[in-house]
Amino acid sequence: MGHSQMLLAVAGLKDDEVKARVKVLAGEDWSSFPAYERQALRFSAKLSRTPGEVKPADVAELVTTFGPERTADIIWYIGWCNYMTRIADAFQLPLEKENPFVDPPPSEKKDK
């Protein structure tokens, strides 16, 4: 969730808003999100937690809502995030101390 928090901060959310959003995303009550986002969140949770239970009907439902190209993007991104998390966990890589997603990164800012 660490990089997600960093990206939410880059998107302009304040610290308390980031904490609130992460709490909701990490839970299973996504009722505050629009129906299409809830659908993507449910699919993401299923693919992440029980990938063997993902069925063609799950993918077809995404295609109906998002179209084939966006569905491919969604599936690829979920898989990539899971892969990166597992690699980082296996090597016990710590999260960056500074947010690498801000432009420019804090380490490159010069005092003026």
C-alpha positions as a printed Julia matrix, in Angstrom:
112×3 Matrix{Float64}:
   0.0     0.0     0.0
   2.99    2.3     0.47
   3.37    3.28   -3.17
  -0.38    3.76   -3.41
  -0.15    6.23   -0.54
   2.64    8.05   -2.33
   0.66    8.23   -5.56
  -2.42    9.53   -3.73
  -0.27   12.28   -2.23
   1.05   13.17   -5.69
  -2.58   13.29   -6.89
  -3.12   16.07   -4.37
  -4.68   14.36   -1.37
  -3.66   15.66    2.03
  -2.17   13.26    4.62
  -5.47   12.73    6.44
  -7.27   12.15    3.11
  -4.63    9.6     2.07
  -5.03    7.72    5.37
  -8.82    7.7     5.03
  -8.7     6.51    1.39
  -6.18    3.76    2.15
  -8.31    2.55    5.06
 -11.33    2.26    2.77
  -9.36    0.6    -0.04
  -7.8    -1.94    2.34
 -11.24   -2.91    3.67
 -14.08   -4.58    1.85
 -16.74   -1.87    2.09
 -16.34    0.01   -1.16
 -19.9     1.38   -1.16
 -18.57    4.94   -1.36
 -17.16    4.25   -4.84
 -19.13    4.27   -8.11
 -20.39    0.87   -9.33
 -17.7     0.49  -12.01
 -14.91    1.14   -9.47
 -16.46   -1.35   -7.02
 -16.47   -3.92   -9.8
 -12.77   -3.33  -10.52
 -11.94   -3.43   -6.79
 -13.79   -6.74   -6.33
 -11.96   -8.22   -9.32
  -8.63   -6.92   -8.01
  -9.24   -8.48   -4.6
 -10.22  -11.8    -6.18
  -7.23  -11.9    -8.53
  -4.88  -10.91   -5.7
  -6.23  -13.19   -2.96
  -7.57  -16.21   -4.85
  -6.31  -16.1    -8.44
  -7.37  -19.68   -9.12
 -10.98  -18.67   -8.57
 -11.0   -16.07  -11.37
 -13.34  -17.38  -14.07
 -14.0   -16.33  -17.67
 -17.28  -14.81  -16.46
 -15.32  -12.45  -14.17
 -13.27  -11.21  -17.11
 -16.36  -10.99  -19.35
 -18.04   -8.79  -16.75
 -15.06   -6.42  -16.85
 -15.13   -6.38  -20.67
 -18.82   -5.44  -20.58
 -18.05   -2.48  -18.32
 -14.6    -1.37  -19.48
 -14.15   -2.81  -22.97
 -11.45   -5.29  -24.0
  -8.48   -2.9   -24.05
  -9.16   -1.34  -20.66
  -9.86   -4.81  -19.2
  -6.44   -5.93  -20.42
  -4.94   -2.84  -18.76
  -6.72   -3.59  -15.49
  -5.64   -7.24  -15.42
  -2.06   -6.39  -16.39
  -1.77   -3.67  -13.73
  -3.19   -5.88  -10.96
  -0.79   -8.67  -11.93
   2.16   -6.29  -12.12
   1.38   -4.81   -8.69
   1.08   -8.28   -7.17
   4.36   -9.33   -8.78
   6.21   -6.26   -7.53
   4.79   -6.69   -4.02
   5.86  -10.31   -3.88
   9.37   -9.5    -5.11
   9.73   -6.65   -2.6
   8.4    -8.85    0.2
  10.65  -11.79   -0.72
  13.75   -9.58   -0.7
  12.41   -7.57    2.26
  12.94   -4.34    0.37
  11.99   -1.25    2.37
   9.76    1.46    0.98
  11.58    4.6    -0.12
  11.89    7.26    2.6
  11.11   10.01    0.1
   8.25    9.99   -2.37
   9.89    9.06   -5.71
   6.75    9.99   -7.62
   6.86   13.74   -7.02
   8.4    15.88   -9.71
  11.18   16.63   -9.0
  11.93   14.04   -6.28
  12.72   15.6    -2.89
  16.36   14.51   -3.14
  16.78   16.57   -6.32
  15.23   19.77   -4.99
  17.69   22.55   -4.4
  17.37   25.08   -1.62
  16.86   28.52   -3.1
